[in-house]
Amino acid sequence: MSANEFPMADRVVPSLPRPAGARHGHMVQFYGEDSALIDGVSAYIGEALEEGNAALVVATAEHREALTERLERRGLDIARATAEGRYVTLDAAETLSKFILEGWPDPVRYEETVARMVIQVKAAARGNPPRLAVFGEMVALLWAQGKFQTAVRLEQLWNELQQHEPFSLRCAYPIRGFDRAEHAEAFLAICSEHSHVIPGESYTELTTEDARSRNVSRLQQKAQALDIETAERKDAQKVLRRREIELTDLLENALEGVQRSGPGQEILWANKAVLKLLGYEEREYVGQSFADFFAERSCAEQFWAKLMRGEEVYDYPAELRCKNGSIAHVVIRSNGLWENGTLVYTRTFIHDVSERRAMVEALQKAKEDLENRVRERTDELRRKNMQVLKQAEILDMTNQGLRELSARLLRVQDEERRRIARDLHDSTGQSLALLSMNLSALETEAKQLNPNLAKGLEDNAAIVRKISSELRTLSYLLHPPLLEEVGLESALRWYIDGFSERSNIKVALELPQDLGRLPRELELATFRVIQECLTNVHRHSGSATASIRIVRSPSDIHLEVRDQGKGVPAEKLARIAGAGDSGVGLRGMKERVKGLDGELQIHSDEKGTVIRVVIPTGASTAER
């Protein structure tokens, strides 16, 4: 029994004497409809306000609104009374939360909240004599939550407060909250804490007004509980009858055979599935001995012996005679109902396995055939697997050769670029420089002889200088000498400055402070990848900016080139990632990275393209 069930535990203290008299009493009203509650409470509160006295209402929001509306319809100026402090309304749940501690009213907090508010509101009363009328629903909320003892204790605190601060108090409970027979004792305990009891909307006349009120309220509670219990009992009986019908239907029309046999093996009942399986009418089967339907008597005797020992029989194989003389192959599950050591009846489930037995035989034959075919196929696959392994070895050797050839071609390409760049710089560049000097000398002499000729020579000299500059740029692009002389960082800065000037694309370069020198092949590959990426940005992306970021870890170099262009169409990106449908430049980047055991990834959408490269710093063994 919980702390809030009755008989009440020691936590509820004995009740104190209550003041008699309607103006300082402690009333309780039990109601069925909210309208009846509002009628009674509005008359009670309205009378106090009309006398110029004060009223304190601690109720639910719904009841507070209805009460205020009813009082205004009564002709009372509620706004004025509220402004004067004579009419104060509080939320019942919120007020409860201020003094309930661990499910029990705390006397100190009760004094600080409820008692203080009572004194404060009573001080605003202007009647002769001044009087305070209080209506509270906090106990009703506690009751609705099943906190019965807590509700009674709160009623007692109200009574204790009335001992030193006289006021009239009216509580209210919905009668539907006392709808169980077990509520009777708790109901009487609630009534005993009040000086007046106001029953529900309807009641019969008894000897005295007080006795009538108390007894009618109790009878209403009992009637409510009885009605609920009766309705629930009827519902339970309906459910029980429905389940009985459903169970009978389930057994009678089950696809599995079900029957019940008596202690003498006589068949007491069998469902349609058993009769259909064996081909008998009900009158031909029910009442007969179950043992008579076994093809082998010994099988029936062993089955019955198991049941008589109290065993539960699972999947007992048997052959039963059918009406047409055929044999039904079945498995039986059965157990018995025993009372005081005596068998009452057996519950038997009969499952037809004739088709399953035929299927087992067919499956056995199919299994043998399949095993023969599997052995033959296994031998064939073994031979083909050897052929595939040989072809894979040849393909692997071919791929290895292609990779080596690709690496050699890239090295040859780089060497050819270096040679062409050197020739352009050393031979062609020197010739152009000499030509420029000669044109300058001729220009000086021509100014004295023929100004027009001097002007033509000046223009030609400018063209030669421009050609020389472009030739020098081309030579550096083919093979930047800074890459070999001072390393990747300086070569990149020189190249990006020139690229930005030529393309009007702003490039942000982010390099680690400790980049240092890298193996020659790694520096060359990184430079060529960046060079190709920026070329693609200029030709295809339409982006006005690009960013390059290099991060060096103890084991890898991480490169990221990003633009904010139109991106690569998803279809083309899928082809690049899948079938290798890419241009010469991108294919060259892949080969360079792959040749150094690195990885290259491309991500592109409508916001731009990002190319990420990771190359192990130990992939190239060439040292500077």
Protein Blocks (a to p, Z undefined) as FASTA:
>chain_A
ZZkbccddfklccdddddehjklcccddddfbfklmmmmmmmmmmmmmmnopacdddddf
klmmmmmmmmmmnopafklmmmnopaccddfklmmmmmpgghiacfklmmmmmmmmmmmm
mmmpcbdcdddddddfklmmmmmnopamlmmmmmmmmmmmmmmmgcdddddddfklmmcf
klmmmmmmmmmmpcbdcddfbdcddfblmlmmmmmmmmmmmmmmmmmmmmmmmmmmmmmm
mmmmmmmmmmmmpcbdcddddfkopafbdcfklmmmnopafklmgopafklmpfblklmm
mmmmmmmnopacehiacddddfkopacddddddddddeehiafbdcdddddfklmmmmmm
mmmmmmmmmmmmmmmmmmmmmmmmmmmmmmmmmmmmmmmmmmmmmmmmmmmmmmmmmmmm
mmmmmmmmmmmmmmmmmmmmmmmmmmmmmmmlmmmmmmmmmmmmmmmmmmmmmmmmmocf
klmmnojklmmmmmmmmmmmmnopacdddddfklopcdfklmmmmmmmmmmmmmmmmmmn
opabdcddddddfkbccdddddfbebjafklmmmmmmnopacfklmmmmmmmmmnopacd
ddddfkbccddddddfklpmcdZZ
